[in-house]
Amino acid sequence: MSNLALWSRPAWDTDRWLRDFFGPASVLDWYKPLTSDFSPAAEIVKDGEDAVVRVELPGVDVEKDVNVEVDRGRLVIHGEHRDEHAEDNHGRTLREIRYGSFRRSFQLPAHVTSEAVTASYDAGVLTVRVNGAYAGSRARRIEITK
């Protein structure tokens, strides 16, 4: 069982997509803003007693646009993927790269402090190591007496 809990929200509004695809959207939906937020892919792996969180952030300037924090027992990675190459092509632009703000949050074990967390970035992948996340996490059998 993992000591870190991975939480994510959907990348898009599925209900709105289905309504738009299968039938006319209601007038109220016309006034809902379209979100440009995205949720970068993440994985958590065990490395000895450490947990390693990898988040795909290609093309992001991590020094300017990414924050890694420990806040109330959670590892929080948030920032923004900026569109530096945006230009007006008279509405004839195909965009498959998602831009906007992002936030990923992971529950930490109670004994982990911010001093146990380190982060590095290489080849488009942010790697956050949580030292000792699995320390003392082995189950111990308790003898039942009569």
N, C-alpha and C positions, 0 to 999 in steps of 0.2 A: 504494500500500500504506500502511496506517495505522501510525503509530508507537505508538498506544495500542491495547491489547488489551482488549476488553470481555468480562468473565467474569460469568456468572450461574449460580445454581443454580435448579432447578425450584421453582415456587411451591407445589407440593403433591406428595405421594407418589403417583405415578401407579399403581404396582403395588398399593398398598393400596386405592386407589379402585376399580381393576378387580376386585380380589378381593371387595371389599364389594358391588359392583354385580352381578357374575356368579355369585357363590356365597357361602355362609356363610364369614365370616372365621374363622380358626383361633382357638382360645382364647388363644394367645400374643398375637395382635393386640389383644385387649381391653385389655391392659395397656400398650400403647404409647401415650404421650401424644400428643394431637393438637397439632400445631404451630399457633401463631398468627402465626408469622413471615410476612412478605410481602416481595416484592422490587419496589420501585418501578420504573416504566419509566424508561429512560435512553436518551440518544442522544449520539453524539460527532460533532461537525462540525468541519471545517477552516475557519479564519478567518485568511487570510494564512498566517503562520508559526505561529500559535497554534492550539491545540486547545481547543474549547469543549465541556464536558460539561454536559448539562442532565438533571436528575433531577426527575421529578414528585413533589412532596411536599405536596399540598394538605391543609390542615388541621393541619399539623405546626408546632409552635412551634420554629423553628429555633434560636432563642437558647438554649433550655433543653434541647432533645432531639436535636440533630444535631451531629455532629463531622465535620470534614473534616481529614484528616491525610495527610502523605506518610510512608510507613513502608516502609523497605527497597526503595525503587524502585517503590512502588505508591501510587497515589492511592486512599485508603480513605474512603468516606463511610458512616457508620453512625449509628444512633440508634434512636429509638422513636416510633411513632405511638400516642399514648395515647387511650383511650376515656374522654373526660371526661363523657360522657352516659350511661354504663352504669346501668341500673336493672333491677330484677327485675320482669318482667311475667308471672310464673308460667309461664315457659317458652314464652311466646307472642311471641317476638321474631324478626323476620327481619333478619339481618345480611348485607349485601352489601359493606359497607365493612370492609376488613381493618385490624386493629390488631395491634400487637406490634412486636418489634424488627426492624431491617433492616440489611443490610450489602451495599454494592456496592464492588467493587474493580477497579481499572484499572491495567494495567502502564504505567509511564512510560518514556520513552527514558532511556538512561543519563546523558545530560548535563543532565537536568532536576533542579533542586533545589527545596526547599520554598519558597524565596524567589520562584520563578517562578509560584507558584500563588496565585490570588485567588478569592474566592467571594462571591456575592451571592444574595439571595432576593427574588423579586417574583412576585406573583399565583400562588402555589402551585408555582413552579418554582425549584429551586436551580440556579444557573449557576456552574460552576467553570471558570475560564480558566487554561490552562496556557501561559504565555508561552514562545515559542520551541520548542514541541514538535516542529515540523516544520522547524526551522532546520537547514540542511545535510543534508536528507533526500533531495535529488535524486540520482538515479542518475547516475553519471559513467562514460562509456565508457572502458575501458582498452584501449590499443592493444596488439595482440599482435605481437611481433617474431619473426622467423625467424633 
